[in-house]
Amino acid sequence: MDNSDSRRKPHVYGKLLMAVILTAFCILILKQSPKFSGSNVFSRHEPGVTHVLVTGGAGYIGSHAALRLLTDSYRVTIVDNLSRGNLGAIRVLQQLFPEPGRLQFIFADLGDARAANRIFAENAFDAVMHFAAVAYVGESTLEPLRYYHNITANTLVILEAMAAHGVKTLIYSSTCATYGEPEKMPITEETPQLPINPYGKAKKMAEDIILDFSKRSDMAVMILRYFNVIGSDPEGRLGEAPRPELREHGRISGACFDAALGIIPGLKVKGTDYATSDGTCIRDYIDVTDLVDAHVKALDKARPNKVGIYNVGTGKGRSVKEFVEACKKATEVNIKVDYLERRPGDYAEVYSDPSKINLELNWTAHYTDLQKSLSTAWRWQKSHPNGYRSPSAMSV
Ligand SMILES: NC(=O)c1ccc[n+]([C@@H]2O[C@H](COP(=O)([O-])OP(=O)(O)OC[C@H]3O[C@@H](n4cnc5c(N)ncnc54)[C@H](O)[C@@H]3O)[C@@H](O)[C@H]2O)c1
């Protein structure tokens, strides 16, 4: 007689028992999760509370925007894939706003439409500030497809998710790079957009998608075209900390500080034969504190069926040479400067006419002062020579 069945039975019962225990354990854990019990405040609209999704909130501008929104009592969800941002910035924000229902961080890639859709399904957003992007002109000329994908295609993902889940307000991070190299300065919002590098083209395409969609929806849209962003939180809580591997593509302020810290031997100024007063490029630098203020004002003035497009700059152009001198003063380091050939994709002179945003959003650049903005940013850099990885690790 084969009695293997009866021998196997105790084994099967054991497995069954284990499965029951595991299932009960999972249900217990799930029940303790706020989402299961329906007590997750992020998933419900609450009268008097505006819940803003900040994409790219672990990055430089997004983290400063999140700080301002939280300070102003908004509820904030940050979505970031940490490809370029810093978990350290999120931690700073979490420490500043630990109360339940103020801030949540979701690690996700916005290129993943299913993940984005799930985030919108599980959360009750009132508005989206879409900062997440790869954002280096030089890099975009080397990796154009990455830029079109990350900027243009991902904006489409966000818009589709917003449409599917009834989120009706979008504040979009655009750039003066969408104008290319206009013949006439200053740049107004009416200046033709003729971008000359993949970064500017990808942002222009994203703008076009948003504008076409807005014609057929009642979405409130604000497109902010930033000029060159500098500075950091005046209270020294946040700063600009790009990944070391991105240094070669980095922006001028980062390079100046790296040179002052001795991380790089000196500063490379690319292009001295532009048709400008001293041969170096002219840019319109805007302090990040002013920039995030423009976002909050844009959010406040956003209305259904309305599109607002605004330049965010000071209206004053400063040359790279002037910038370098201001940086030397701010850091009190006599930074070594090498003057090199032009960089592909760069344009000679760019500065804004900010009168439209002054008039319609009652916004002006109050904080921006090249010297002061760089001094503020330098204080953070000096106390965070390794970015968010080792705060106060070194005093210079
Ligand atoms: N810094 C400037 O001078 C400047 C000027 C004009 C416009 N902008 C725009 O402002 C926005 C923010 O720029 P920044 O300087 O803070 O850049 P940043 O690199 O510091 O921040 C971008 C953030 O987006 C995240 N991100 C990128 N791709 C993502 C993805 N697929 N899914 C989820 N997260 C993703 C990164 O991890 C990072 O945290 C960008 O849209 C940029 O184009 C910046």
The ligand as an SDF file (V2000), in Angstrom:
LIG
                    3D

 44 48  0  0  0  0  0  0  0  0999 V2000
   18.8210   76.1180  -12.9270 N   0  0  0  0  0  0  0  0  0  0  0  0
   18.5330   77.0050  -13.8730 C   0  0  0  0  0  0  0  0  0  0  0  0
   19.2640   77.9920  -14.0530 O   0  0  0  0  0  0  0  0  0  0  0  0
   17.2920   76.8380  -14.7080 C   0  0  0  0  0  0  0  0  0  0  0  0
   17.0030   77.8140  -15.6790 C   0  0  0  0  0  0  0  0  0  0  0  0
   15.8460   77.6710  -16.4400 C   0  0  0  0  0  0  0  0  0  0  0  0
   14.9900   76.6130  -16.2300 C   0  0  0  0  0  0  0  0  0  0  0  0
   15.3020   75.6690  -15.3020 N   0  0  0  0  0  0  0  0  0  0  0  0
   14.3710   74.5460  -15.1110 C   0  0  0  0  0  0  0  0  0  0  0  0
   14.0550   74.4110  -13.7440 O   0  0  0  0  0  0  0  0  0  0  0  0
   13.7920   73.0520  -13.4190 C   0  0  0  0  0  0  0  0  0  0  0  0
   14.6140   72.6320  -12.2180 C   0  0  0  0  0  0  0  0  0  0  0  0
   15.9890   72.7950  -12.5300 O   0  0  0  0  0  0  0  0  0  0  0  0
   17.1320   72.6100  -11.4220 P   0  0  0  0  0  0  0  0  0  0  0  0
   18.2010   73.5580  -11.7390 O   0  0  0  0  0  0  0  0  0  0  0  0
   16.5280   72.5940  -10.0720 O   0  0  0  0  0  0  0  0  0  0  0  0
   17.6510   71.1430  -11.7970 O   0  0  0  0  0  0  0  0  0  0  0  0
   18.0730   69.9460  -10.8160 P   0  0  0  0  0  0  0  0  0  0  0  0
   18.8150   68.9700  -11.6540 O   0  0  0  0  0  0  0  0  0  0  0  0
   18.7330   70.4670   -9.5900 O   0  0  0  0  0  0  0  0  0  0  0  0
   16.6660   69.3270  -10.3980 O   0  0  0  0  0  0  0  0  0  0  0  0
   15.8990   68.5320  -11.2630 C   0  0  0  0  0  0  0  0  0  0  0  0
   15.2870   67.4190  -10.4360 C   0  0  0  0  0  0  0  0  0  0  0  0
   14.4500   66.6220  -11.2740 O   0  0  0  0  0  0  0  0  0  0  0  0
   14.6790   65.2520  -10.9570 C   0  0  0  0  0  0  0  0  0  0  0  0
   14.3300   64.4550  -12.1450 N   0  0  0  0  0  0  0  0  0  0  0  0
   14.9070   64.5050  -13.3750 C   0  0  0  0  0  0  0  0  0  0  0  0
   14.3200   63.6190  -14.1830 N   0  0  0  0  0  0  0  0  0  0  0  0
   13.3360   63.0100  -13.4730 C   0  0  0  0  0  0  0  0  0  0  0  0
   12.4080   61.9950  -13.7640 C   0  0  0  0  0  0  0  0  0  0  0  0
   12.3590   61.4070  -14.9490 N   0  0  0  0  0  0  0  0  0  0  0  0
   11.5590   61.5870  -12.7900 N   0  0  0  0  0  0  0  0  0  0  0  0
   11.5980   62.1580  -11.5550 C   0  0  0  0  0  0  0  0  0  0  0  0
   12.4840   63.1310  -11.2150 N   0  0  0  0  0  0  0  0  0  0  0  0
   13.3450   63.5380  -12.1700 C   0  0  0  0  0  0  0  0  0  0  0  0
   16.1460   65.1760  -10.5890 C   0  0  0  0  0  0  0  0  0  0  0  0
   16.4800   64.0400   -9.8180 O   0  0  0  0  0  0  0  0  0  0  0  0
   16.3160   66.4910   -9.8270 C   0  0  0  0  0  0  0  0  0  0  0  0
   16.0540   66.2990   -8.4590 O   0  0  0  0  0  0  0  0  0  0  0  0
   14.0940   72.2640  -14.6940 C   0  0  0  0  0  0  0  0  0  0  0  0
   12.8770   72.0070  -15.3580 O   0  0  0  0  0  0  0  0  0  0  0  0
   14.9590   73.2080  -15.5060 C   0  0  0  0  0  0  0  0  0  0  0  0
   14.8360   72.9820  -16.8780 O   0  0  0  0  0  0  0  0  0  0  0  0
   16.4340   75.7570  -14.5330 C   0  0  0  0  0  0  0  0  0  0  0  0
  1  2  1  0
  2  3  2  0
  2  4  1  0
  4  5  1  0
  4 44  2  0
  5  6  2  0
  6  7  1  0
  7  8  2  0
  8  9  1  0
  8 44  1  0
  9 10  1  0
  9 42  1  0
 10 11  1  0
 11 12  1  0
 11 40  1  0
 12 13  1  0
 13 14  1  0
 14 15  2  0
 14 16  1  0
 14 17  1  0
 17 18  1  0
 18 19  2  0
 18 20  1  0
 18 21  1  0
 21 22  1  0
 22 23  1  0
 23 24  1  0
 23 38  1  0
 24 25  1  0
 25 26  1  0
 25 36  1  0
 26 27  1  0
 26 35  1  0
 27 28  2  0
 28 29  1  0
 29 30  1  0
 29 35  2  0
 30 31  1  0
 30 32  2  0
 32 33  1  0
 33 34  2  0
 34 35  1  0
 36 37  1  0
 36 38  1  0
 38 39  1  0
 40 41  1  0
 40 42  1  0
 42 43  1  0
M  CHG  2   8   1  16  -1
M  END
$$$$
